[in-house]
């Protein structure tokens, strides 16, 4: 017989919860972490330099213990944490499991349901949960719809993960939705996703545009956006940031600007969490061992990789990055000389739309609407 679960997973002693609360990767440096789950396993390229796992290892070392996460199966449910929200005397913005993933397969569906019940029991707080397991999150939250004070989101790192994970959000009857593009490792078009059906999801507008097939010239055709196949609540919040850790991969500024500009066009709140542990520099030092050049195509070249840096054989649009010398500095959080600290606007839950498909009657009413007052922009 194998070991029982309690024998396989030794107890984690959380002796200094303030150490976990002061994590550097907080969304806006104003959220309260709620560590209901600890530990995680990599699922994609964005997990390769996970700062959360590194900080958790440091925490355990400070507590005088070593935890083999590979033997633990990826996660530990912290039952004692479920009572914490009852002790918070003022309204809080709470991040659920910032050092883990609540919806990873090793967290039981029953425990997820218990967490949702605690969230619902404390409507004075706003809770945020972000996952890299959107299919399981969709499955569990379809069975038990999330409470009105919960924002559900996905974490993505590139165009492929954005297209794969974000559509799952729109199958959840969530009152709030957000996307975290961190670490941002490539350019991402956040305005348009072509679904497997070839219908187009416009996440910032909350509509699905219907695919009609090919025309006589074999060109794809779609119905206009003003006649959507599905009418959904759009994304409420977009967050982007660079990577931290021992070998961070900085994002090109053009990628961040494109995300910012898309949010401005659609009036979606945008929060920039910073460049990570590398920052752009206009006066590169060729003797800097941390010097890195990144192109818009995503190619990264470091010192010692050849003439690309040593002789500055660079193409137009390449950007120099160097590692921060003293940890967090103001320059780290600025994009084009500005901080971007957008937050979702609070509004009554009844103003949110249902994620159900638009009925035939609704679509017929949209067609009959006066042309001078379209329901949605084309």
Secondary structure, DSSP 4 states (H G I P E B T S, - for coil): -PPPHHHHSPPP----HHHHHT-TT-SSS-PEEE-SEEB----SGGGTT-HHHHHHHHHHHHTT----HHHHTT-EE-GGGGGGGGG--S--EEEETTTB-TTSTTS-HHHHHHHHHHHHT-TTSEEEEEES-HHHHHHHHHHSPPPTTEEEEEEE-SHHHHHHHHHHHTTS--SEEEEEE-S--S---TT-EE-TTS-EEETTTTEEEPEEEE-TTS-EEE--GGG-SEE-PPP-EEEE----STT--PPPHHHHHHHHHHHHHHT-EEEE----SEEE-SS--TT-TT-EEE-TTS-EEETTSSHHHHT----TT-EEEEE-SSSS-GGGG-BTTB--B--PPP--GGGSPP-SPPPHHHHHHHHHS-GGG-SS--
